[in-house]
Amino acid sequence: MEKKFAKIPVKELNENVFHLIDDDWMLITAGDPGNFNTMTASWGGLGILWHLPVAFCFVRPHRYTFAFMEASDHYTLCFLEDQYRDILQFCGTRSGKDVDKVAETGLVPLTTETGNIYYQQCKMVLECRKLYADWLTEDNFAVQNLVGKNYPKKDFHKFYIGEIISCLKAV
């Protein structure tokens, strides 16, 4: 039986964001229905910026998803049901350059009203319109030991800030 999703106002979210991102993890997905990629992430956040509800996430340039993020005007942050932890593990350790993550994991892609990808296995989806992107740089770290701890290869993330244009929750 296909799971149903309801569109809810972002301000009605009551999930603990720290738990969702750090403990549950998320799939960052970009591209179009014919050509997309997804990756697991546990760095990001939600908030208000420029008087808009926003979500931000981080992608390293060597990740296959990076090119999709660069080419796309939108991305989704997908939070999966607990029983799909193995999918998150797989999508965080395998590259879409080498494997078909959908075929290998059983992810069932769905499309939002605006044509962005999310998955049947989700419990919640944040659909985002890319507003801003920039690189983290070593010179801008106020606490320099974070660089050595998180970037020993100097492979800094690019961060993406997106307006949350819709929120879908499984019902």
Rosetta constraint file for C-alpha pairs under 8 A:
AtomPair CA 2 CA 120 HARMONIC 7.52 0.50
AtomPair CA 3 CA 120 HARMONIC 6.54 0.50
AtomPair CA 3 CA 170 HARMONIC 6.82 0.50
AtomPair CA 3 CA 171 HARMONIC 7.32 0.50
AtomPair CA 4 CA 170 HARMONIC 5.85 0.50
AtomPair CA 4 CA 171 HARMONIC 5.69 0.50
AtomPair CA 5 CA 168 HARMONIC 5.84 0.50
AtomPair CA 5 CA 169 HARMONIC 5.28 0.50
AtomPair CA 5 CA 170 HARMONIC 4.40 0.50
AtomPair CA 5 CA 171 HARMONIC 5.58 0.50
AtomPair CA 6 CA 168 HARMONIC 5.41 0.50
AtomPair CA 6 CA 169 HARMONIC 5.41 0.50
AtomPair CA 6 CA 170 HARMONIC 6.40 0.50
AtomPair CA 6 CA 171 HARMONIC 6.47 0.50
AtomPair CA 7 CA 166 HARMONIC 6.82 0.50
AtomPair CA 7 CA 167 HARMONIC 5.64 0.50
AtomPair CA 7 CA 168 HARMONIC 4.53 0.50
AtomPair CA 7 CA 169 HARMONIC 6.54 0.50
AtomPair CA 8 CA 12 HARMONIC 6.87 0.50
AtomPair CA 8 CA 166 HARMONIC 7.47 0.50
AtomPair CA 8 CA 167 HARMONIC 5.67 0.50
AtomPair CA 8 CA 168 HARMONIC 6.16 0.50
AtomPair CA 8 CA 169 HARMONIC 7.15 0.50
AtomPair CA 9 CA 13 HARMONIC 7.54 0.50
AtomPair CA 9 CA 166 HARMONIC 7.41 0.50
AtomPair CA 9 CA 167 HARMONIC 6.66 0.50
AtomPair CA 10 CA 53 HARMONIC 7.41 0.50
AtomPair CA 10 CA 164 HARMONIC 7.59 0.50
AtomPair CA 10 CA 166 HARMONIC 7.17 0.50
AtomPair CA 10 CA 167 HARMONIC 5.99 0.50
AtomPair CA 15 CA 20 HARMONIC 7.29 0.50
AtomPair CA 16 CA 20 HARMONIC 6.22 0.50
AtomPair CA 17 CA 21 HARMONIC 6.10 0.50
AtomPair CA 17 CA 45 HARMONIC 7.14 0.50
AtomPair CA 17 CA 46 HARMONIC 7.27 0.50
AtomPair CA 18 CA 22 HARMONIC 5.70 0.50
AtomPair CA 18 CA 23 HARMONIC 7.48 0.50
AtomPair CA 18 CA 45 HARMONIC 7.97 0.50
AtomPair CA 19 CA 23 HARMONIC 5.01 0.50
AtomPair CA 19 CA 24 HARMONIC 6.32 0.50
AtomPair CA 20 CA 24 HARMONIC 4.87 0.50
AtomPair CA 20 CA 25 HARMONIC 6.14 0.50
AtomPair CA 20 CA 26 HARMONIC 7.62 0.50
AtomPair CA 20 CA 79 HARMONIC 7.36 0.50
AtomPair CA 21 CA 25 HARMONIC 4.65 0.50
AtomPair CA 21 CA 26 HARMONIC 6.27 0.50
AtomPair CA 21 CA 41 HARMONIC 7.68 0.50
AtomPair CA 21 CA 42 HARMONIC 5.09 0.50
AtomPair CA 21 CA 43 HARMONIC 6.58 0.50
AtomPair CA 21 CA 44 HARMONIC 6.81 0.50
AtomPair CA 21 CA 45 HARMONIC 7.39 0.50
AtomPair CA 22 CA 42 HARMONIC 5.04 0.50
AtomPair CA 22 CA 43 HARMONIC 6.84 0.50
AtomPair CA 23 CA 42 HARMONIC 7.54 0.50
AtomPair CA 24 CA 42 HARMONIC 7.94 0.50
AtomPair CA 24 CA 79 HARMONIC 7.33 0.50
AtomPair CA 24 CA 80 HARMONIC 7.85 0.50
AtomPair CA 24 CA 82 HARMONIC 7.65 0.50
AtomPair CA 25 CA 40 HARMONIC 6.77 0.50
AtomPair CA 25 CA 41 HARMONIC 5.80 0.50
AtomPair CA 25 CA 42 HARMONIC 4.83 0.50
AtomPair CA 25 CA 79 HARMONIC 6.89 0.50
AtomPair CA 25 CA 88 HARMONIC 7.41 0.50
AtomPair CA 26 CA 40 HARMONIC 5.59 0.50
AtomPair CA 26 CA 41 HARMONIC 5.42 0.50
AtomPair CA 26 CA 42 HARMONIC 6.44 0.50
AtomPair CA 26 CA 77 HARMONIC 6.15 0.50
AtomPair CA 26 CA 78 HARMONIC 5.34 0.50
AtomPair CA 26 CA 79 HARMONIC 4.87 0.50
AtomPair CA 26 CA 80 HARMONIC 7.09 0.50
AtomPair CA 26 CA 88 HARMONIC 7.38 0.50
AtomPair CA 27 CA 38 HARMONIC 6.03 0.50
AtomPair CA 27 CA 39 HARMONIC 5.31 0.50
AtomPair CA 27 CA 40 HARMONIC 4.54 0.50
AtomPair CA 27 CA 41 HARMONIC 6.15 0.50
AtomPair CA 27 CA 76 HARMONIC 7.77 0.50
AtomPair CA 27 CA 77 HARMONIC 5.61 0.50
AtomPair CA 27 CA 78 HARMONIC 4.94 0.50
AtomPair CA 27 CA 79 HARMONIC 6.62 0.50
AtomPair CA 27 CA 88 HARMONIC 7.18 0.50
AtomPair CA 27 CA 91 HARMONIC 7.92 0.50
AtomPair CA 28 CA 38 HARMONIC 5.42 0.50
AtomPair CA 28 CA 39 HARMONIC 5.38 0.50
AtomPair CA 28 CA 40 HARMONIC 6.31 0.50
AtomPair CA 28 CA 41 HARMONIC 6.80 0.50
AtomPair CA 28 CA 75 HARMONIC 6.92 0.50
AtomPair CA 28 CA 76 HARMONIC 5.79 0.50
AtomPair CA 28 CA 77 HARMONIC 4.89 0.50
AtomPair CA 28 CA 78 HARMONIC 6.57 0.50
AtomPair CA 29 CA 36 HARMONIC 7.01 0.50
AtomPair CA 29 CA 37 HARMONIC 5.70 0.50
AtomPair CA 29 CA 38 HARMONIC 4.24 0.50
AtomPair CA 29 CA 39 HARMONIC 6.67 0.50
AtomPair CA 29 CA 65 HARMONIC 7.42 0.50
AtomPair CA 29 CA 75 HARMONIC 5.61 0.50
AtomPair CA 29 CA 76 HARMONIC 5.26 0.50
AtomPair CA 29 CA 77 HARMONIC 6.63 0.50
AtomPair CA 29 CA 78 HARMONIC 7.76 0.50
AtomPair CA 29 CA 117 HARMONIC 6.73 0.50
AtomPair CA 29 CA 118 HARMONIC 7.39 0.50
AtomPair CA 30 CA 36 HARMONIC 5.62 0.50
AtomPair CA 30 CA 37 HARMONIC 5.96 0.50
AtomPair CA 30 CA 38 HARMONIC 6.73 0.50
AtomPair CA 30 CA 65 HARMONIC 7.07 0.50
AtomPair CA 30 CA 68 HARMONIC 5.38 0.50
AtomPair CA 30 CA 69 HARMONIC 5.56 0.50
AtomPair CA 30 CA 72 HARMONIC 6.38 0.50
AtomPair CA 30 CA 74 HARMONIC 6.70 0.50
AtomPair CA 30 CA 75 HARMONIC 4.68 0.50
AtomPair CA 30 CA 76 HARMONIC 6.67 0.50
AtomPair CA 30 CA 116 HARMONIC 7.43 0.50
AtomPair CA 30 CA 117 HARMONIC 7.19 0.50
AtomPair CA 31 CA 35 HARMONIC 5.75 0.50
AtomPair CA 31 CA 36 HARMONIC 4.05 0.50
AtomPair CA 31 CA 37 HARMONIC 6.60 0.50
AtomPair CA 31 CA 68 HARMONIC 5.40 0.50
AtomPair CA 31 CA 69 HARMONIC 7.29 0.50
AtomPair CA 31 CA 71 HARMONIC 7.57 0.50
AtomPair CA 31 CA 72 HARMONIC 5.89 0.50
AtomPair CA 31 CA 74 HARMONIC 7.89 0.50
AtomPair CA 31 CA 75 HARMONIC 7.47 0.50
AtomPair CA 31 CA 116 HARMONIC 7.28 0.50
AtomPair CA 31 CA 117 HARMONIC 7.59 0.50
AtomPair CA 32 CA 36 HARMONIC 5.50 0.50
AtomPair CA 32 CA 115 HARMONIC 6.77 0.50
AtomPair CA 32 CA 116 HARMONIC 6.16 0.50
AtomPair CA 32 CA 117 HARMONIC 6.92 0.50
AtomPair CA 33 CA 111 HARMONIC 7.10 0.50
AtomPair CA 33 CA 115 HARMONIC 7.05 0.50
AtomPair CA 33 CA 116 HARMONIC 7.03 0.50
AtomPair CA 33 CA 117 HARMONIC 6.47 0.50
AtomPair CA 36 CA 68 HARMONIC 6.80 0.50
AtomPair CA 36 CA 117 HARMONIC 7.83 0.50
AtomPair CA 37 CA 64 HARMONIC 7.41 0.50
AtomPair CA 37 CA 65 HARMONIC 5.54 0.50
AtomPair CA 37 CA 68 HARMONIC 6.92 0.50
AtomPair CA 37 CA 96 HARMONIC 6.40 0.50
AtomPair CA 38 CA 65 HARMONIC 6.17 0.50
AtomPair CA 38 CA 91 HARMONIC 7.02 0.50
AtomPair CA 38 CA 96 HARMONIC 7.62 0.50
AtomPair CA 38 CA 101 HARMONIC 7.85 0.50
AtomPair CA 39 CA 65 HARMONIC 6.55 0.50
AtomPair CA 39 CA 91 HARMONIC 5.27 0.50
AtomPair CA 39 CA 92 HARMONIC 5.66 0.50
AtomPair CA 40 CA 88 HARMONIC 5.78 0.50
AtomPair CA 40 CA 89 HARMONIC 7.41 0.50
AtomPair CA 40 CA 91 HARMONIC 5.54 0.50
AtomPair CA 40 CA 92 HARMONIC 4.53 0.50
AtomPair CA 41 CA 57 HARMONIC 7.98 0.50
AtomPair CA 41 CA 58 HARMONIC 7.86 0.50
AtomPair CA 41 CA 92 HARMONIC 7.19 0.50
AtomPair CA 43 CA 57 HARMONIC 6.24 0.50
AtomPair CA 43 CA 58 HARMONIC 6.41 0.50
AtomPair CA 44 CA 55 HARMONIC 7.31 0.50
AtomPair CA 44 CA 56 HARMONIC 5.24 0.50
AtomPair CA 44 CA 57 HARMONIC 4.29 0.50
AtomPair CA 44 CA 58 HARMONIC 6.46 0.50
AtomPair CA 45 CA 55 HARMONIC 5.67 0.50
AtomPair CA 45 CA 56 HARMONIC 5.36 0.50
AtomPair CA 45 CA 57 HARMONIC 6.79 0.50
AtomPair CA 46 CA 53 HARMONIC 7.50 0.50
AtomPair CA 46 CA 54 HARMONIC 5.67 0.50
AtomPair CA 46 CA 55 HARMONIC 4.41 0.50
AtomPair CA 46 CA 56 HARMONIC 6.41 0.50
AtomPair CA 47 CA 53 HARMONIC 5.85 0.50
AtomPair CA 47 CA 54 HARMONIC 5.40 0.50
AtomPair CA 47 CA 55 HARMONIC 6.55 0.50
AtomPair CA 48 CA 52 HARMONIC 5.36 0.50
AtomPair CA 48 CA 53 HARMONIC 4.68 0.50
AtomPair CA 48 CA 54 HARMONIC 5.67 0.50
AtomPair CA 49 CA 53 HARMONIC 6.60 0.50
AtomPair CA 49 CA 54 HARMONIC 6.40 0.50
AtomPair CA 52 CA 163 HARMONIC 6.36 0.50
AtomPair CA 52 CA 164 HARMONIC 7.90 0.50
AtomPair CA 53 CA 163 HARMONIC 5.76 0.50
AtomPair CA 53 CA 164 HARMONIC 5.65 0.50
AtomPair CA 54 CA 128 HARMONIC 7.69 0.50
AtomPair CA 54 CA 161 HARMONIC 6.56 0.50
AtomPair CA 54 CA 162 HARMONIC 5.37 0.50
AtomPair CA 54 CA 163 HARMONIC 4.40 0.50
AtomPair CA 54 CA 164 HARMONIC 5.21 0.50
AtomPair CA 55 CA 126 HARMONIC 7.99 0.50
AtomPair CA 55 CA 128 HARMONIC 7.17 0.50
AtomPair CA 55 CA 161 HARMONIC 5.88 0.50
AtomPair CA 55 CA 162 HARMONIC 5.40 0.50
AtomPair CA 55 CA 163 HARMONIC 6.50 0.50
AtomPair CA 55 CA 164 HARMONIC 6.37 0.50
AtomPair CA 56 CA 159 HARMONIC 6.85 0.50
AtomPair CA 56 CA 160 HARMONIC 5.41 0.50
AtomPair CA 56 CA 161 HARMONIC 4.39 0.50
AtomPair CA 56 CA 162 HARMONIC 6.16 0.50
AtomPair CA 57 CA 159 HARMONIC 5.66 0.50
AtomPair CA 57 CA 160 HARMONIC 5.51 0.50
AtomPair CA 57 CA 161 HARMONIC 6.88 0.50
AtomPair CA 58 CA 157 HARMONIC 5.73 0.50
AtomPair CA 58 CA 158 HARMONIC 5.68 0.50
AtomPair CA 58 CA 159 HARMONIC 4.40 0.50
AtomPair CA 58 CA 160 HARMONIC 6.37 0.50
AtomPair CA 59 CA 63 HARMONIC 7.00 0.50
AtomPair CA 59 CA 65 HARMONIC 7.70 0.50
AtomPair CA 59 CA 66 HARMONIC 6.18 0.50
AtomPair CA 59 CA 157 HARMONIC 5.24 0.50
AtomPair CA 59 CA 158 HARMONIC 5.50 0.50
AtomPair CA 59 CA 159 HARMONIC 6.44 0.50
AtomPair CA 60 CA 66 HARMONIC 6.79 0.50
AtomPair CA 60 CA 155 HARMONIC 6.80 0.50
AtomPair CA 60 CA 156 HARMONIC 6.31 0.50
AtomPair CA 60 CA 157 HARMONIC 4.30 0.50
AtomPair CA 60 CA 158 HARMONIC 6.10 0.50
AtomPair CA 61 CA 66 HARMONIC 5.61 0.50
AtomPair CA 61 CA 67 HARMONIC 7.96 0.50
AtomPair CA 61 CA 155 HARMONIC 7.54 0.50
AtomPair CA 61 CA 156 HARMONIC 7.86 0.50
AtomPair CA 61 CA 157 HARMONIC 6.76 0.50
AtomPair CA 61 CA 158 HARMONIC 7.20 0.50
AtomPair CA 62 CA 66 HARMONIC 7.10 0.50
AtomPair CA 63 CA 95 HARMONIC 7.34 0.50
AtomPair CA 64 CA 68 HARMONIC 7.55 0.50
AtomPair CA 64 CA 95 HARMONIC 6.35 0.50
AtomPair CA 64 CA 96 HARMONIC 6.15 0.50
AtomPair CA 64 CA 97 HARMONIC 6.33 0.50
AtomPair CA 65 CA 69 HARMONIC 6.23 0.50
AtomPair CA 65 CA 96 HARMONIC 7.72 0.50
AtomPair CA 66 CA 70 HARMONIC 6.18 0.50
AtomPair CA 67 CA 71 HARMONIC 6.16 0.50
AtomPair CA 68 CA 72 HARMONIC 5.93 0.50
AtomPair CA 69 CA 73 HARMONIC 7.79 0.50
AtomPair CA 69 CA 74 HARMONIC 7.81 0.50
AtomPair CA 69 CA 75 HARMONIC 7.06 0.50
AtomPair CA 72 CA 130 HARMONIC 7.96 0.50
AtomPair CA 73 CA 129 HARMONIC 5.98 0.50
AtomPair CA 73 CA 130 HARMONIC 5.37 0.50
AtomPair CA 74 CA 116 HARMONIC 7.16 0.50
AtomPair CA 74 CA 127 HARMONIC 7.32 0.50
AtomPair CA 74 CA 128 HARMONIC 5.46 0.50
AtomPair CA 74 CA 129 HARMONIC 4.43 0.50
AtomPair CA 74 CA 130 HARMONIC 5.37 0.50
AtomPair CA 74 CA 162 HARMONIC 7.70 0.50
AtomPair CA 75 CA 116 HARMONIC 6.94 0.50
AtomPair CA 75 CA 117 HARMONIC 7.95 0.50
AtomPair CA 75 CA 127 HARMONIC 6.18 0.50
AtomPair CA 75 CA 128 HARMONIC 5.33 0.50
AtomPair CA 75 CA 129 HARMONIC 6.67 0.50
AtomPair CA 75 CA 130 HARMONIC 7.22 0.50
AtomPair CA 75 CA 162 HARMONIC 7.97 0.50
AtomPair CA 76 CA 116 HARMONIC 7.10 0.50
AtomPair CA 76 CA 117 HARMONIC 6.88 0.50
AtomPair CA 76 CA 118 HARMONIC 6.72 0.50
AtomPair CA 76 CA 125 HARMONIC 6.70 0.50
AtomPair CA 76 CA 126 HARMONIC 5.56 0.50
AtomPair CA 76 CA 127 HARMONIC 4.52 0.50
AtomPair CA 76 CA 128 HARMONIC 5.81 0.50
AtomPair CA 77 CA 125 HARMONIC 5.74 0.50
AtomPair CA 77 CA 126 HARMONIC 5.10 0.50
AtomPair CA 77 CA 127 HARMONIC 6.59 0.50
AtomPair CA 77 CA 128 HARMONIC 7.83 0.50
AtomPair CA 78 CA 118 HARMONIC 6.46 0.50
AtomPair CA 78 CA 119 HARMONIC 7.43 0.50
AtomPair CA 78 CA 122 HARMONIC 6.13 0.50
AtomPair CA 78 CA 123 HARMONIC 7.84 0.50
AtomPair CA 78 CA 124 HARMONIC 6.12 0.50
AtomPair CA 78 CA 125 HARMONIC 4.62 0.50
AtomPair CA 78 CA 126 HARMONIC 6.53 0.50
AtomPair CA 79 CA 122 HARMONIC 5.42 0.50
AtomPair CA 79 CA 123 HARMONIC 5.80 0.50
AtomPair CA 79 CA 124 HARMONIC 5.25 0.50
AtomPair CA 79 CA 125 HARMONIC 6.24 0.50
AtomPair CA 80 CA 84 HARMONIC 6.37 0.50
AtomPair CA 80 CA 85 HARMONIC 7.75 0.50
AtomPair CA 80 CA 121 HARMONIC 5.67 0.50
AtomPair CA 80 CA 122 HARMONIC 4.08 0.50
AtomPair CA 80 CA 123 HARMONIC 5.23 0.50
AtomPair CA 80 CA 124 HARMONIC 7.02 0.50
AtomPair CA 81 CA 85 HARMONIC 7.81 0.50
AtomPair CA 81 CA 121 HARMONIC 6.27 0.50
AtomPair CA 81 CA 122 HARMONIC 5.84 0.50
AtomPair CA 81 CA 123 HARMONIC 5.41 0.50
AtomPair CA 84 CA 88 HARMONIC 6.84 0.50
AtomPair CA 84 CA 121 HARMONIC 7.36 0.50
AtomPair CA 85 CA 89 HARMONIC 6.21 0.50
AtomPair CA 86 CA 90 HARMONIC 6.07 0.50
AtomPair CA 87 CA 91 HARMONIC 6.08 0.50
AtomPair CA 87 CA 105 HARMONIC 5.77 0.50
AtomPair CA 87 CA 107 HARMONIC 7.77 0.50
AtomPair CA 88 CA 92 HARMONIC 6.10 0.50
AtomPair CA 89 CA 93 HARMONIC 6.36 0.50
AtomPair CA 90 CA 94 HARMONIC 5.96 0.50
AtomPair CA 90 CA 101 HARMONIC 7.96 0.50
AtomPair CA 90 CA 105 HARMONIC 7.51 0.50
AtomPair CA 91 CA 95 HARMONIC 7.34 0.50
AtomPair CA 91 CA 101 HARMONIC 6.65 0.50
AtomPair CA 94 CA 98 HARMONIC 7.40 0.50
AtomPair CA 94 CA 99 HARMONIC 7.08 0.50
AtomPair CA 94 CA 101 HARMONIC 7.96 0.50
AtomPair CA 95 CA 99 HARMONIC 6.32 0.50
AtomPair CA 96 CA 100 HARMONIC 5.94 0.50
AtomPair CA 96 CA 101 HARMONIC 6.28 0.50
AtomPair CA 99 CA 104 HARMONIC 7.41 0.50
AtomPair CA 100 CA 104 HARMONIC 6.05 0.50
AtomPair CA 101 CA 105 HARMONIC 5.85 0.50
AtomPair CA 101 CA 106 HARMONIC 7.99 0.50
AtomPair CA 101 CA 107 HARMONIC 7.57 0.50
AtomPair CA 102 CA 106 HARMONIC 5.57 0.50
AtomPair CA 102 CA 107 HARMONIC 4.85 0.50
AtomPair CA 102 CA 108 HARMONIC 6.91 0.50
AtomPair CA 102 CA 109 HARMONIC 7.69 0.50
AtomPair CA 103 CA 107 HARMONIC 7.17 0.50
AtomPair CA 107 CA 119 HARMONIC 6.33 0.50
AtomPair CA 107 CA 120 HARMONIC 7.15 0.50
AtomPair CA 107 CA 121 HARMONIC 6.92 0.50
AtomPair CA 108 CA 119 HARMONIC 5.27 0.50
AtomPair CA 108 CA 120 HARMONIC 5.28 0.50
AtomPair CA 108 CA 121 HARMONIC 7.09 0.50
AtomPair CA 109 CA 117 HARMONIC 6.22 0.50
AtomPair CA 109 CA 118 HARMONIC 5.68 0.50
AtomPair CA 109 CA 119 HARMONIC 4.54 0.50
AtomPair CA 109 CA 120 HARMONIC 6.43 0.50
AtomPair CA 110 CA 117 HARMONIC 5.69 0.50
AtomPair CA 110 CA 118 HARMONIC 5.27 0.50
AtomPair CA 110 CA 119 HARMONIC 5.38 0.50
AtomPair CA 110 CA 120 HARMONIC 6.52 0.50
AtomPair CA 111 CA 115 HARMONIC 5.34 0.50
AtomPair CA 111 CA 116 HARMONIC 5.30 0.50
AtomPair CA 111 CA 117 HARMONIC 4.77 0.50
AtomPair CA 111 CA 118 HARMONIC 6.18 0.50
AtomPair CA 112 CA 116 HARMONIC 5.16 0.50
AtomPair CA 112 CA 117 HARMONIC 6.39 0.50
AtomPair CA 112 CA 118 HARMONIC 7.22 0.50
AtomPair CA 116 CA 127 HARMONIC 7.54 0.50
AtomPair CA 118 CA 122 HARMONIC 7.51 0.50
AtomPair CA 118 CA 125 HARMONIC 6.94 0.50
AtomPair CA 122 CA 169 HARMONIC 7.92 0.50
AtomPair CA 122 CA 170 HARMONIC 6.98 0.50
AtomPair CA 123 CA 169 HARMONIC 5.75 0.50
AtomPair CA 123 CA 170 HARMONIC 5.01 0.50
AtomPair CA 124 CA 167 HARMONIC 7.20 0.50
AtomPair CA 124 CA 168 HARMONIC 5.57 0.50
AtomPair CA 124 CA 169 HARMONIC 4.43 0.50
AtomPair CA 124 CA 170 HARMONIC 6.24 0.50
AtomPair CA 125 CA 167 HARMONIC 5.63 0.50
AtomPair CA 125 CA 168 HARMONIC 5.01 0.50
AtomPair CA 125 CA 169 HARMONIC 6.49 0.50
AtomPair CA 126 CA 164 HARMONIC 6.23 0.50
AtomPair CA 126 CA 165 HARMONIC 7.69 0.50
AtomPair CA 126 CA 166 HARMONIC 6.08 0.50
AtomPair CA 126 CA 167 HARMONIC 4.78 0.50
AtomPair CA 126 CA 168 HARMONIC 6.65 0.50
AtomPair CA 127 CA 164 HARMONIC 5.65 0.50
AtomPair CA 127 CA 165 HARMONIC 5.73 0.50
AtomPair CA 127 CA 166 HARMONIC 5.20 0.50
AtomPair CA 127 CA 167 HARMONIC 6.29 0.50
AtomPair CA 128 CA 162 HARMONIC 4.95 0.50
AtomPair CA 128 CA 163 HARMONIC 5.16 0.50
AtomPair CA 128 CA 164 HARMONIC 4.44 0.50
AtomPair CA 128 CA 165 HARMONIC 5.52 0.50
AtomPair CA 128 CA 166 HARMONIC 7.24 0.50
AtomPair CA 129 CA 162 HARMONIC 4.92 0.50
AtomPair CA 129 CA 163 HARMONIC 5.10 0.50
AtomPair CA 129 CA 164 HARMONIC 6.56 0.50
AtomPair CA 129 CA 165 HARMONIC 6.53 0.50
AtomPair CA 130 CA 160 HARMONIC 6.81 0.50
AtomPair CA 130 CA 161 HARMONIC 6.03 0.50
AtomPair CA 130 CA 162 HARMONIC 4.18 0.50
AtomPair CA 130 CA 163 HARMONIC 6.51 0.50
AtomPair CA 131 CA 160 HARMONIC 7.61 0.50
AtomPair CA 131 CA 161 HARMONIC 5.70 0.50
AtomPair CA 131 CA 162 HARMONIC 5.07 0.50
AtomPair CA 131 CA 163 HARMONIC 6.52 0.50
AtomPair CA 132 CA 160 HARMONIC 5.89 0.50
AtomPair CA 132 CA 161 HARMONIC 5.19 0.50
AtomPair CA 132 CA 162 HARMONIC 6.92 0.50
AtomPair CA 133 CA 158 HARMONIC 6.81 0.50
AtomPair CA 133 CA 159 HARMONIC 5.49 0.50
AtomPair CA 133 CA 160 HARMONIC 4.45 0.50
AtomPair CA 133 CA 161 HARMONIC 6.22 0.50
AtomPair CA 134 CA 158 HARMONIC 5.53 0.50
AtomPair CA 134 CA 159 HARMONIC 5.63 0.50
AtomPair CA 134 CA 160 HARMONIC 6.95 0.50
AtomPair CA 135 CA 156 HARMONIC 7.06 0.50
AtomPair CA 135 CA 157 HARMONIC 6.15 0.50
AtomPair CA 135 CA 158 HARMONIC 4.26 0.50
AtomPair CA 135 CA 159 HARMONIC 6.18 0.50
AtomPair CA 136 CA 140 HARMONIC 7.37 0.50
AtomPair CA 136 CA 156 HARMONIC 5.83 0.50
AtomPair CA 136 CA 157 HARMONIC 5.86 0.50
AtomPair CA 136 CA 158 HARMONIC 6.04 0.50
AtomPair CA 136 CA 159 HARMONIC 7.22 0.50
AtomPair CA 137 CA 141 HARMONIC 7.17 0.50
AtomPair CA 137 CA 156 HARMONIC 6.73 0.50
AtomPair CA 138 CA 144 HARMONIC 7.82 0.50
AtomPair CA 138 CA 147 HARMONIC 6.72 0.50
AtomPair CA 141 CA 146 HARMONIC 7.60 0.50
AtomPair CA 141 CA 147 HARMONIC 7.42 0.50
AtomPair CA 143 CA 147 HARMONIC 7.95 0.50
AtomPair CA 144 CA 148 HARMONIC 7.41 0.50
AtomPair CA 145 CA 149 HARMONIC 6.22 0.50
AtomPair CA 146 CA 150 HARMONIC 5.84 0.50
AtomPair CA 146 CA 151 HARMONIC 7.68 0.50
AtomPair CA 147 CA 151 HARMONIC 5.07 0.50
AtomPair CA 147 CA 152 HARMONIC 6.87 0.50
AtomPair CA 147 CA 154 HARMONIC 7.73 0.50
AtomPair CA 148 CA 152 HARMONIC 4.91 0.50
AtomPair CA 151 CA 155 HARMONIC 5.93 0.50
AtomPair CA 151 CA 156 HARMONIC 6.41 0.50
